[in-house]
Amino acid sequence: MKTRVAVISIILENTVHVEEVNAILHTYGSYIIGRMGLPYRAKGVHIICVAVDAPEDIISTIAGKLGRLDGVASKTAYSHVITEK
């Protein structure tokens, strides 16, 4: 199985979906290297960065599920390093 290191950036504009975001990330927890969250209270948004090492289809699935939630935006940046697991 080939994997890539990537960062999924998430912006929550609606805290109603916090539990759903956490559930999605928990489901794919075995691929997560680390996670950092920043509440930006002055603007009413929460910023989360998740570093993953996973197959490309898994990374796309995570970002897609997150991005389909109302008030949640996600973007992914991929490394050029592809490894065999």
PyMOL Python script that loads the backbone (N, CA, C, O; Angstrom):
from pymol import cmd

cmd.read_pdbstr("""\
ATOM      1  N   MET A   1       0.850  -1.176   0.000  1.00  0.00           N
ATOM      2  CA  MET A   1       0.000   0.000   0.000  1.00  0.00           C
ATOM      3  C   MET A   1       0.893   1.236   0.000  1.00  0.00           C
ATOM      4  O   MET A   1       1.789   1.354   0.837  1.00  0.00           O
ATOM      5  N   LYS A   2       0.656   2.158  -0.933  1.00  0.00           N
ATOM      6  CA  LYS A   2       1.413   3.402  -1.005  1.00  0.00           C
ATOM      7  C   LYS A   2       0.706   4.479  -0.209  1.00  0.00           C
ATOM      8  O   LYS A   2      -0.511   4.644  -0.302  1.00  0.00           O
ATOM      9  N   THR A   3       1.492   5.219   0.586  1.00  0.00           N
ATOM     10  CA  THR A   3       0.916   6.294   1.385  1.00  0.00           C
ATOM     11  C   THR A   3       1.643   7.603   1.108  1.00  0.00           C
ATOM     12  O   THR A   3       2.772   7.621   0.617  1.00  0.00           O
ATOM     13  N   ARG A   4       0.966   8.693   1.435  1.00  0.00           N
ATOM     14  CA  ARG A   4       1.547  10.033   1.311  1.00  0.00           C
ATOM     15  C   ARG A   4       1.325  10.787   2.600  1.00  0.00           C
ATOM     16  O   ARG A   4       0.359  10.553   3.326  1.00  0.00           O
ATOM     17  N   VAL A   5       2.232  11.687   2.864  1.00  0.00           N
ATOM     18  CA  VAL A   5       2.058  12.585   3.995  1.00  0.00           C
ATOM     19  C   VAL A   5       1.314  13.813   3.469  1.00  0.00           C
ATOM     20  O   VAL A   5       1.645  14.356   2.415  1.00  0.00           O
ATOM     21  N   ALA A   6       0.318  14.228   4.217  1.00  0.00           N
ATOM     22  CA  ALA A   6      -0.480  15.384   3.807  1.00  0.00           C
ATOM     23  C   ALA A   6      -0.952  16.137   5.042  1.00  0.00           C
ATOM     24  O   ALA A   6      -0.924  15.617   6.158  1.00  0.00           O
ATOM     25  N   VAL A   7      -1.382  17.365   4.818  1.00  0.00           N
ATOM     26  CA  VAL A   7      -1.989  18.179   5.866  1.00  0.00           C
ATOM     27  C   VAL A   7      -3.389  18.556   5.406  1.00  0.00           C
ATOM     28  O   VAL A   7      -3.580  19.090   4.313  1.00  0.00           O
ATOM     29  N   ILE A   8      -4.359  18.270   6.256  1.00  0.00           N
ATOM     30  CA  ILE A   8      -5.742  18.668   5.981  1.00  0.00           C
ATOM     31  C   ILE A   8      -6.038  19.856   6.887  1.00  0.00           C
ATOM     32  O   ILE A   8      -5.994  19.744   8.112  1.00  0.00           O
ATOM     33  N   SER A   9      -6.339  20.984   6.274  1.00  0.00           N
ATOM     34  CA  SER A   9      -6.682  22.194   7.030  1.00  0.00           C
ATOM     35  C   SER A   9      -8.196  22.330   7.065  1.00  0.00           C
ATOM     36  O   SER A   9      -8.872  22.214   6.043  1.00  0.00           O
ATOM     37  N   ILE A  10      -8.709  22.576   8.251  1.00  0.00           N
ATOM     38  CA  ILE A  10     -10.156  22.628   8.462  1.00  0.00           C
ATOM     39  C   ILE A  10     -10.507  23.947   9.142  1.00  0.00           C
ATOM     40  O   ILE A  10      -9.851  24.358  10.099  1.00  0.00           O
ATOM     41  N   ILE A  11     -11.544  24.600   8.639  1.00  0.00           N
ATOM     42  CA  ILE A  11     -12.063  25.798   9.296  1.00  0.00           C
ATOM     43  C   ILE A  11     -13.530  25.543   9.613  1.00  0.00           C
ATOM     44  O   ILE A  11     -14.339  25.271   8.726  1.00  0.00           O
ATOM     45  N   LEU A  12     -13.854  25.637  10.904  1.00  0.00           N
ATOM     46  CA  LEU A  12     -15.230  25.470  11.359  1.00  0.00           C
ATOM     47  C   LEU A  12     -15.824  26.842  11.604  1.00  0.00           C
ATOM     48  O   LEU A  12     -15.335  27.601  12.441  1.00  0.00           O
ATOM     49  N   GLU A  13     -16.867  27.152  10.879  1.00  0.00           N
ATOM     50  CA  GLU A  13     -17.580  28.407  11.081  1.00  0.00           C
ATOM     51  C   GLU A  13     -18.845  28.174  11.891  1.00  0.00           C
ATOM     52  O   GLU A  13     -19.511  29.122  12.306  1.00  0.00           O
ATOM     53  N   ASN A  14     -19.169  26.913  12.110  1.00  0.00           N
ATOM     54  CA  ASN A  14     -20.390  26.549  12.810  1.00  0.00           C
ATOM     55  C   ASN A  14     -20.049  25.429  13.792  1.00  0.00           C
ATOM     56  O   ASN A  14     -19.795  24.298  13.378  1.00  0.00           O
ATOM     57  N   THR A  15     -20.042  25.736  15.082  1.00  0.00           N
ATOM     58  CA  THR A  15     -19.637  24.741  16.084  1.00  0.00           C
ATOM     59  C   THR A  15     -20.664  23.635  16.274  1.00  0.00           C
ATOM     60  O   THR A  15     -20.419  22.701  17.037  1.00  0.00           O
ATOM     61  N   VAL A  16     -21.788  23.714  15.613  1.00  0.00           N
ATOM     62  CA  VAL A  16     -22.789  22.657  15.676  1.00  0.00           C
ATOM     63  C   VAL A  16     -22.201  21.327  15.194  1.00  0.00           C
ATOM     64  O   VAL A  16     -22.620  20.261  15.645  1.00  0.00           O
ATOM     65  N   HIS A  17     -21.238  21.393  14.284  1.00  0.00           N
ATOM     66  CA  HIS A  17     -20.688  20.187  13.675  1.00  0.00           C
ATOM     67  C   HIS A  17     -19.382  19.702  14.309  1.00  0.00           C
ATOM     68  O   HIS A  17     -18.699  18.854  13.735  1.00  0.00           O
ATOM     69  N   VAL A  18     -19.029  20.223  15.470  1.00  0.00           N
ATOM     70  CA  VAL A  18     -17.781  19.823  16.120  1.00  0.00           C
ATOM     71  C   VAL A  18     -17.755  18.321  16.393  1.00  0.00           C
ATOM     72  O   VAL A  18     -16.740  17.667  16.149  1.00  0.00           O
ATOM     73  N   GLU A  19     -18.851  17.772  16.893  1.00  0.00           N
ATOM     74  CA  GLU A  19     -18.901  16.339  17.188  1.00  0.00           C
ATOM     75  C   GLU A  19     -18.746  15.499  15.931  1.00  0.00           C
ATOM     76  O   GLU A  19     -18.086  14.460  15.955  1.00  0.00           O
ATOM     77  N   GLU A  20     -19.347  15.940  14.834  1.00  0.00           N
ATOM     78  CA  GLU A  20     -19.218  15.206  13.580  1.00  0.00           C
ATOM     79  C   GLU A  20     -17.781  15.254  13.054  1.00  0.00           C
ATOM     80  O   GLU A  20     -17.264  14.253  12.559  1.00  0.00           O
ATOM     81  N   VAL A  21     -17.144  16.413  13.162  1.00  0.00           N
ATOM     82  CA  VAL A  21     -15.743  16.537  12.744  1.00  0.00           C
ATOM     83  C   VAL A  21     -14.877  15.593  13.573  1.00  0.00           C
ATOM     84  O   VAL A  21     -14.055  14.858  13.025  1.00  0.00           O
ATOM     85  N   ASN A  22     -15.060  15.613  14.882  1.00  0.00           N
ATOM     86  CA  ASN A  22     -14.276  14.737  15.746  1.00  0.00           C
ATOM     87  C   ASN A  22     -14.547  13.263  15.459  1.00  0.00           C
ATOM     88  O   ASN A  22     -13.628  12.447  15.529  1.00  0.00           O
ATOM     89  N   ALA A  23     -15.792  12.908  15.137  1.00  0.00           N
ATOM     90  CA  ALA A  23     -16.125  11.519  14.815  1.00  0.00           C
ATOM     91  C   ALA A  23     -15.422  11.066  13.536  1.00  0.00           C
ATOM     92  O   ALA A  23     -14.918   9.945  13.460  1.00  0.00           O
ATOM     93  N   ILE A  24     -15.393  11.942  12.535  1.00  0.00           N
ATOM     94  CA  ILE A  24     -14.699  11.612  11.282  1.00  0.00           C
ATOM     95  C   ILE A  24     -13.213  11.416  11.548  1.00  0.00           C
ATOM     96  O   ILE A  24     -12.618  10.442  11.085  1.00  0.00           O
ATOM     97  N   LEU A  25     -12.614  12.339  12.294  1.00  0.00           N
ATOM     98  CA  LEU A  25     -11.191  12.222  12.586  1.00  0.00           C
ATOM     99  C   LEU A  25     -10.901  10.981  13.432  1.00  0.00           C
ATOM    100  O   LEU A  25      -9.869  10.338  13.241  1.00  0.00           O
ATOM    101  N   HIS A  26     -11.775  10.643  14.342  1.00  0.00           N
ATOM    102  CA  HIS A  26     -11.591   9.443  15.160  1.00  0.00           C
ATOM    103  C   HIS A  26     -11.644   8.185  14.301  1.00  0.00           C
ATOM    104  O   HIS A  26     -10.873   7.249  14.513  1.00  0.00           O
ATOM    105  N   THR A  27     -12.554   8.166  13.333  1.00  0.00           N
ATOM    106  CA  THR A  27     -12.692   7.009  12.439  1.00  0.00           C
ATOM    107  C   THR A  27     -11.387   6.728  11.699  1.00  0.00           C
ATOM    108  O   THR A  27     -11.036   5.570  11.476  1.00  0.00           O
ATOM    109  N   TYR A  28     -10.676   7.773  11.321  1.00  0.00           N
ATOM    110  CA  TYR A  28      -9.430   7.623  10.564  1.00  0.00           C
ATOM    111  C   TYR A  28      -8.207   7.893  11.442  1.00  0.00           C
ATOM    112  O   TYR A  28      -7.141   8.241  10.935  1.00  0.00           O
ATOM    113  N   GLY A  29      -8.359   7.737  12.731  1.00  0.00           N
ATOM    114  CA  GLY A  29      -7.298   8.036  13.690  1.00  0.00           C
ATOM    115  C   GLY A  29      -6.006   7.275  13.470  1.00  0.00           C
ATOM    116  O   GLY A  29      -4.934   7.772  13.815  1.00  0.00           O
ATOM    117  N   SER A  30      -6.082   6.083  12.906  1.00  0.00           N
ATOM    118  CA  SER A  30      -4.861   5.297  12.692  1.00  0.00           C
ATOM    119  C   SER A  30      -3.946   5.932  11.646  1.00  0.00           C
ATOM    120  O   SER A  30      -2.767   5.586  11.575  1.00  0.00           O
ATOM    121  N   TYR A  31      -4.459   6.842  10.842  1.00  0.00           N
ATOM    122  CA  TYR A  31      -3.667   7.524   9.822  1.00  0.00           C
ATOM    123  C   TYR A  31      -3.154   8.892  10.284  1.00  0.00           C
ATOM    124  O   TYR A  31      -2.313   9.498   9.620  1.00  0.00           O
ATOM    125  N   ILE A  32      -3.659   9.371  11.411  1.00  0.00           N
ATOM    126  CA  ILE A  32      -3.318  10.716  11.870  1.00  0.00           C
ATOM    127  C   ILE A  32      -1.973  10.727  12.589  1.00  0.00           C
ATOM    128  O   ILE A  32      -1.748   9.960  13.525  1.00  0.00           O
ATOM    129  N   ILE A  33      -1.087  11.605  12.138  1.00  0.00           N
ATOM    130  CA  ILE A  33       0.229  11.790  12.760  1.00  0.00           C
ATOM    131  C   ILE A  33       0.084  12.761  13.929  1.00  0.00           C
ATOM    132  O   ILE A  33       0.633  12.528  15.006  1.00  0.00           O
ATOM    133  N   GLY A  34      -0.651  13.842  13.716  1.00  0.00           N
ATOM    134  CA  GLY A  34      -0.845  14.849  14.752  1.00  0.00           C
ATOM    135  C   GLY A  34      -1.934  15.815  14.361  1.00  0.00           C
ATOM    136  O   GLY A  34      -2.370  15.876  13.211  1.00  0.00           O
ATOM    137  N   ARG A  35      -2.362  16.572  15.363  1.00  0.00           N
ATOM    138  CA  ARG A  35      -3.481  17.492  15.149  1.00  0.00           C
ATOM    139  C   ARG A  35      -3.270  18.731  16.012  1.00  0.00           C
ATOM    140  O   ARG A  35      -2.810  18.636  17.150  1.00  0.00           O
ATOM    141  N   MET A  36      -3.614  19.899  15.456  1.00  0.00           N
ATOM    142  CA  MET A  36      -3.503  21.142  16.208  1.00  0.00           C
ATOM    143  C   MET A  36      -4.779  21.948  15.963  1.00  0.00           C
ATOM    144  O   MET A  36      -5.214  22.111  14.823  1.00  0.00           O
ATOM    145  N   GLY A  37      -5.363  22.442  17.034  1.00  0.00           N
ATOM    146  CA  GLY A  37      -6.568  23.241  16.909  1.00  0.00           C
ATOM    147  C   GLY A  37      -6.376  24.617  17.516  1.00  0.00           C
ATOM    148  O   GLY A  37      -5.765  24.763  18.574  1.00  0.00           O
ATOM    149  N   LEU A  38      -6.901  25.617  16.839  1.00  0.00           N
ATOM    150  CA  LEU A  38      -6.804  27.006  17.297  1.00  0.00           C
ATOM    151  C   LEU A  38      -8.172  27.660  17.264  1.00  0.00           C
ATOM    152  O   LEU A  38      -8.736  27.850  16.187  1.00  0.00           O
ATOM    153  N   PRO A  39      -8.717  28.007  18.420  1.00  0.00           N
ATOM    154  CA  PRO A  39      -9.960  28.767  18.396  1.00  0.00           C
ATOM    155  C   PRO A  39      -9.647  30.234  18.140  1.00  0.00           C
ATOM    156  O   PRO A  39      -8.840  30.831  18.852  1.00  0.00           O
ATOM    157  N   TYR A  40     -10.271  30.809  17.145  1.00  0.00           N
ATOM    158  CA  TYR A  40     -10.083  32.229  16.847  1.00  0.00           C
ATOM    159  C   TYR A  40     -11.380  32.925  17.241  1.00  0.00           C
ATOM    160  O   TYR A  40     -12.236  33.218  16.407  1.00  0.00           O
ATOM    161  N   ARG A  41     -11.491  33.175  18.528  1.00  0.00           N
ATOM    162  CA  ARG A  41     -12.736  33.697  19.099  1.00  0.00           C
ATOM    163  C   ARG A  41     -13.116  35.063  18.546  1.00  0.00           C
ATOM    164  O   ARG A  41     -14.303  35.362  18.412  1.00  0.00           O
ATOM    165  N   ALA A  42     -12.138  35.894  18.226  1.00  0.00           N
ATOM    166  CA  ALA A  42     -12.433  37.235  17.702  1.00  0.00           C
ATOM    167  C   ALA A  42     -13.223  37.159  16.393  1.00  0.00           C
ATOM    168  O   ALA A  42     -14.009  38.058  16.095  1.00  0.00           O
ATOM    169  N   LYS A  43     -13.025  36.111  15.623  1.00  0.00           N
ATOM    170  CA  LYS A  43     -13.725  35.955  14.338  1.00  0.00           C
ATOM    171  C   LYS A  43     -14.794  34.869  14.394  1.00  0.00           C
ATOM    172  O   LYS A  43     -15.542  34.678  13.435  1.00  0.00           O
ATOM    173  N   GLY A  44     -14.866  34.160  15.519  1.00  0.00           N
ATOM    174  CA  GLY A  44     -15.886  33.127  15.661  1.00  0.00           C
ATOM    175  C   GLY A  44     -15.636  31.884  14.835  1.00  0.00           C
ATOM    176  O   GLY A  44     -16.584  31.202  14.446  1.00  0.00           O
ATOM    177  N   VAL A  45     -14.382  31.574  14.560  1.00  0.00           N
ATOM    178  CA  VAL A  45     -14.051  30.369  13.797  1.00  0.00           C
ATOM    179  C   VAL A  45     -13.046  29.523  14.582  1.00  0.00           C
ATOM    180  O   VAL A  45     -12.358  30.011  15.479  1.00  0.00           O
ATOM    181  N   HIS A  46     -12.984  28.264  14.223  1.00  0.00           N
ATOM    182  CA  HIS A  46     -12.019  27.341  14.805  1.00  0.00           C
ATOM    183  C   HIS A  46     -11.197  26.761  13.659  1.00  0.00           C
ATOM    184  O   HIS A  46     -11.740  26.322  12.645  1.00  0.00           O
ATOM    185  N   ILE A  47      -9.887  26.769  13.839  1.00  0.00           N
ATOM    186  CA  ILE A  47      -8.962  26.310  12.806  1.00  0.00           C
ATOM    187  C   ILE A  47      -8.295  25.036  13.301  1.00  0.00           C
ATOM    188  O   ILE A  47      -7.743  25.001  14.401  1.00  0.00           O
ATOM    189  N   ILE A  48      -8.350  23.991  12.482  1.00  0.00           N
ATOM    190  CA  ILE A  48      -7.745  22.712  12.849  1.00  0.00           C
ATOM    191  C   ILE A  48      -6.836  22.272  11.701  1.00  0.00           C
ATOM    192  O   ILE A  48      -7.229  22.316  10.535  1.00  0.00           O
ATOM    193  N   CYS A  49      -5.627  21.850  12.040  1.00  0.00           N
ATOM    194  CA  CYS A  49      -4.703  21.283  11.063  1.00  0.00           C
ATOM    195  C   CYS A  49      -4.420  19.846  11.470  1.00  0.00           C
ATOM    196  O   CYS A  49      -4.054  19.579  12.615  1.00  0.00           O
ATOM    197  N   VAL A  50      -4.588  18.927  10.536  1.00  0.00           N
ATOM    198  CA  VAL A  50      -4.388  17.514  10.811  1.00  0.00           C
ATOM    199  C   VAL A  50      -3.341  16.975   9.842  1.00  0.00           C
ATOM    200  O   VAL A  50      -3.517  17.045   8.625  1.00  0.00           O
ATOM    201  N   ALA A  51      -2.250  16.436  10.390  1.00  0.00           N
ATOM    202  CA  ALA A  51      -1.213  15.806   9.569  1.00  0.00           C
ATOM    203  C   ALA A  51      -1.519  14.314   9.486  1.00  0.00           C
ATOM    204  O   ALA A  51      -1.758  13.663  10.504  1.00  0.00           O
ATOM    205  N   VAL A  52      -1.508  13.776   8.264  1.00  0.00           N
ATOM    206  CA  VAL A  52      -1.823  12.363   8.057  1.00  0.00           C
ATOM    207  C   VAL A  52      -0.765  11.689   7.197  1.00  0.00           C
ATOM    208  O   VAL A  52      -0.060  12.340   6.425  1.00  0.00           O
ATOM    209  N   ASP A  53      -0.669  10.379   7.344  1.00  0.00           N
ATOM    210  CA  ASP A  53       0.146   9.524   6.473  1.00  0.00           C
ATOM    211  C   ASP A  53      -0.782   8.397   6.059  1.00  0.00           C
ATOM    212  O   ASP A  53      -1.006   7.457   6.822  1.00  0.00           O
ATOM    213  N   ALA A  54      -1.325   8.490   4.843  1.00  0.00           N
ATOM    214  CA  ALA A  54      -2.380   7.579   4.421  1.00  0.00           C
ATOM    215  C   ALA A  54      -2.377   7.431   2.898  1.00  0.00           C
ATOM    216  O   ALA A  54      -1.754   8.227   2.194  1.00  0.00           O
ATOM    217  N   PRO A  55      -3.075   6.409   2.394  1.00  0.00           N
ATOM    218  CA  PRO A  55      -3.267   6.319   0.943  1.00  0.00           C
ATOM    219  C   PRO A  55      -4.056   7.533   0.453  1.00  0.00           C
ATOM    220  O   PRO A  55      -4.862   8.095   1.195  1.00  0.00           O
ATOM    221  N   GLU A  56      -3.826   7.929  -0.781  1.00  0.00           N
ATOM    222  CA  GLU A  56      -4.472   9.124  -1.326  1.00  0.00           C
ATOM    223  C   GLU A  56      -5.991   9.051  -1.274  1.00  0.00           C
ATOM    224  O   GLU A  56      -6.647  10.063  -1.027  1.00  0.00           O
ATOM    225  N   ASP A  57      -6.564   7.870  -1.502  1.00  0.00           N
ATOM    226  CA  ASP A  57      -8.018   7.773  -1.473  1.00  0.00           C
ATOM    227  C   ASP A  57      -8.576   7.991  -0.068  1.00  0.00           C
ATOM    228  O   ASP A  57      -9.670   8.535   0.085  1.00  0.00           O
ATOM    229  N   ILE A  58      -7.843   7.578   0.944  1.00  0.00           N
ATOM    230  CA  ILE A  58      -8.270   7.809   2.327  1.00  0.00           C
ATOM    231  C   ILE A  58      -8.196   9.304   2.647  1.00  0.00           C
ATOM    232  O   ILE A  58      -9.111   9.855   3.260  1.00  0.00           O
ATOM    233  N   ILE A  59      -7.115   9.954   2.236  1.00  0.00           N
ATOM    234  CA  ILE A  59      -6.967  11.396   2.470  1.00  0.00           C
ATOM    235  C   ILE A  59      -8.112  12.154   1.803  1.00  0.00           C
ATOM    236  O   ILE A  59      -8.706  13.047   2.406  1.00  0.00           O
ATOM    237  N   SER A  60      -8.416  11.799   0.570  1.00  0.00           N
ATOM    238  CA  SER A  60      -9.517  12.451  -0.154  1.00  0.00           C
ATOM    239  C   SER A  60     -10.858  12.198   0.527  1.00  0.00           C
ATOM    240  O   SER A  60     -11.709  13.087   0.580  1.00  0.00           O
ATOM    241  N   THR A  61     -11.045  10.996   1.044  1.00  0.00           N
ATOM    242  CA  THR A  61     -12.285  10.653   1.732  1.00  0.00           C
ATOM    243  C   THR A  61     -12.462  11.499   2.988  1.00  0.00           C
ATOM    244  O   THR A  61     -13.544  12.032   3.235  1.00  0.00           O
ATOM    245  N   ILE A  62     -11.402  11.622   3.775  1.00  0.00           N
ATOM    246  CA  ILE A  62     -11.467  12.423   5.000  1.00  0.00           C
ATOM    247  C   ILE A  62     -11.825  13.867   4.660  1.00  0.00           C
ATOM    248  O   ILE A  62     -12.762  14.432   5.225  1.00  0.00           O
ATOM    249  N   ALA A  63     -11.077  14.455   3.741  1.00  0.00           N
ATOM    250  CA  ALA A  63     -11.311  15.855   3.372  1.00  0.00           C
ATOM    251  C   ALA A  63     -12.709  16.042   2.781  1.00  0.00           C
ATOM    252  O   ALA A  63     -13.366  17.047   3.051  1.00  0.00           O
ATOM    253  N   GLY A  64     -13.158  15.094   1.989  1.00  0.00           N
ATOM    254  CA  GLY A  64     -14.480  15.181   1.382  1.00  0.00           C
ATOM    255  C   GLY A  64     -15.598  15.121   2.404  1.00  0.00           C
ATOM    256  O   GLY A  64     -16.549  15.898   2.337  1.00  0.00           O
ATOM    257  N   LYS A  65     -15.486  14.191   3.357  1.00  0.00           N
ATOM    258  CA  LYS A  65     -16.509  14.080   4.402  1.00  0.00           C
ATOM    259  C   LYS A  65     -16.564  15.345   5.246  1.00  0.00           C
ATOM    260  O   LYS A  65     -17.642  15.811   5.615  1.00  0.00           O
ATOM    261  N   LEU A  66     -15.394  15.895   5.549  1.00  0.00           N
ATOM    262  CA  LEU A  66     -15.353  17.128   6.333  1.00  0.00           C
ATOM    263  C   LEU A  66     -15.955  18.292   5.546  1.00  0.00           C
ATOM    264  O   LEU A  66     -16.741  19.069   6.089  1.00  0.00           O
ATOM    265  N   GLY A  67     -15.591  18.413   4.286  1.00  0.00           N
ATOM    266  CA  GLY A  67     -16.048  19.524   3.457  1.00  0.00           C
ATOM    267  C   GLY A  67     -17.535  19.513   3.156  1.00  0.00           C
ATOM    268  O   GLY A  67     -18.104  20.545   2.802  1.00  0.00           O
ATOM    269  N   ARG A  68     -18.175  18.351   3.293  1.00  0.00           N
ATOM    270  CA  ARG A  68     -19.616  18.264   3.037  1.00  0.00           C
ATOM    271  C   ARG A  68     -20.457  18.743   4.221  1.00  0.00           C
ATOM    272  O   ARG A  68     -21.668  18.920   4.092  1.00  0.00           O
ATOM    273  N   LEU A  69     -19.826  18.950   5.357  1.00  0.00           N
ATOM    274  CA  LEU A  69     -20.558  19.445   6.519  1.00  0.00           C
ATOM    275  C   LEU A  69     -20.819  20.944   6.355  1.00  0.00           C
ATOM    276  O   LEU A  69     -19.934  21.691   5.937  1.00  0.00           O
ATOM    277  N   ASP A  70     -22.013  21.369   6.679  1.00  0.00           N
ATOM    278  CA  ASP A  70     -22.380  22.777   6.567  1.00  0.00           C
ATOM    279  C   ASP A  70     -21.550  23.621   7.541  1.00  0.00           C
ATOM    280  O   ASP A  70     -21.471  23.304   8.728  1.00  0.00           O
ATOM    281  N   GLY A  71     -20.947  24.672   7.049  1.00  0.00           N
ATOM    282  CA  GLY A  71     -20.141  25.540   7.900  1.00  0.00           C
ATOM    283  C   GLY A  71     -18.740  25.027   8.161  1.00  0.00           C
ATOM    284  O   GLY A  71     -18.038  25.543   9.031  1.00  0.00           O
ATOM    285  N   VAL A  72     -18.326  24.007   7.407  1.00  0.00           N
ATOM    286  CA  VAL A  72     -16.979  23.440   7.556  1.00  0.00           C
ATOM    287  C   VAL A  72     -16.296  23.477   6.195  1.00  0.00           C
ATOM    288  O   VAL A  72     -16.856  23.008   5.204  1.00  0.00           O
ATOM    289  N   ALA A  73     -15.086  24.035   6.143  1.00  0.00           N
ATOM    290  CA  ALA A  73     -14.299  24.053   4.915  1.00  0.00           C
ATOM    291  C   ALA A  73     -13.031  23.240   5.147  1.00  0.00           C
ATOM    292  O   ALA A  73     -12.447  23.294   6.229  1.00  0.00           O
ATOM    293  N   SER A  74     -12.602  22.485   4.136  1.00  0.00           N
ATOM    294  CA  SER A  74     -11.349  21.729   4.268  1.00  0.00           C
ATOM    295  C   SER A  74     -10.572  21.775   2.957  1.00  0.00           C
ATOM    296  O   SER A  74     -11.140  21.739   1.866  1.00  0.00           O
ATOM    297  N   LYS A  75      -9.267  21.856   3.104  1.00  0.00           N
ATOM    298  CA  LYS A  75      -8.348  21.833   1.967  1.00  0.00           C
ATOM    299  C   LYS A  75      -7.173  20.936   2.339  1.00  0.00           C
ATOM    300  O   LYS A  75      -6.828  20.805   3.514  1.00  0.00           O
ATOM    301  N   THR A  76      -6.572  20.329   1.344  1.00  0.00           N
ATOM    302  CA  THR A  76      -5.485  19.395   1.580  1.00  0.00           C
ATOM    303  C   THR A  76      -4.239  19.806   0.812  1.00  0.00           C
ATOM    304  O   THR A  76      -4.310  20.204  -0.350  1.00  0.00           O
ATOM    305  N   ALA A  77      -3.101  19.704   1.480  1.00  0.00           N
ATOM    306  CA  ALA A  77      -1.797  19.900   0.841  1.00  0.00           C
ATOM    307  C   ALA A  77      -1.029  18.590   0.955  1.00  0.00           C
ATOM    308  O   ALA A  77      -0.862  18.053   2.050  1.00  0.00           O
ATOM    309  N   TYR A  78      -0.564  18.079  -0.183  1.00  0.00           N
ATOM    310  CA  TYR A  78       0.136  16.800  -0.234  1.00  0.00           C
ATOM    311  C   TYR A  78       1.647  16.993  -0.341  1.00  0.00           C
ATOM    312  O   TYR A  78       2.116  17.911  -1.014  1.00  0.00           O
ATOM    313  N   SER A  79       2.402  16.124   0.325  1.00  0.00           N
ATOM    314  CA  SER A  79       3.846  16.091   0.125  1.00  0.00           C
ATOM    315  C   SER A  79       4.124  15.313  -1.165  1.00  0.00           C
ATOM    316  O   SER A  79       3.236  14.647  -1.699  1.00  0.00           O
ATOM    317  N   HIS A  80       5.348  15.401  -1.653  1.00  0.00           N
ATOM    318  CA  HIS A  80       5.739  14.643  -2.837  1.00  0.00           C
ATOM    319  C   HIS A  80       6.313  13.279  -2.456  1.00  0.00           C
ATOM    320  O   HIS A  80       6.657  12.482  -3.329  1.00  0.00           O
ATOM    321  N   VAL A  81       6.416  13.015  -1.177  1.00  0.00           N
ATOM    322  CA  VAL A  81       6.980  11.753  -0.698  1.00  0.00           C
ATOM    323  C   VAL A  81       5.910  10.684  -0.686  1.00  0.00           C
ATOM    324  O   VAL A  81       4.883  10.822  -0.021  1.00  0.00           O
ATOM    325  N   ILE A  82       6.159   9.609  -1.434  1.00  0.00           N
ATOM    326  CA  ILE A  82       5.259   8.459  -1.466  1.00  0.00           C
ATOM    327  C   ILE A  82       6.046   7.272  -0.922  1.00  0.00           C
ATOM    328  O   ILE A  82       7.143   6.976  -1.395  1.00  0.00           O
ATOM    329  N   THR A  83       5.482   6.598   0.070  1.00  0.00           N
ATOM    330  CA  THR A  83       6.173   5.476   0.681  1.00  0.00           C
ATOM    331  C   THR A  83       5.309   4.219   0.592  1.00  0.00           C
ATOM    332  O   THR A  83       4.089   4.291   0.448  1.00  0.00           O
ATOM    333  N   GLU A  84       5.958   3.095   0.680  1.00  0.00           N
ATOM    334  CA  GLU A  84       5.297   1.795   0.665  1.00  0.00           C
ATOM    335  C   GLU A  84       5.175   1.308   2.091  1.00  0.00           C
ATOM    336  O   GLU A  84       6.172   1.241   2.810  1.00  0.00           O
ATOM    337  N   LYS A  85       3.976   0.970   2.508  1.00  0.00           N
ATOM    338  CA  LYS A  85       3.766   0.440   3.869  1.00  0.00           C
ATOM    339  C   LYS A  85       3.503  -1.023   3.833  1.00  0.00           C
ATOM    340  O   LYS A  85       3.303  -1.641   4.879  1.00  0.00           O
TER     341      LYS A  85
END
""", "prot")
cmd.dss("prot")
cmd.show_as("cartoon", "prot")
cmd.util.cbc("prot")
cmd.orient("prot")
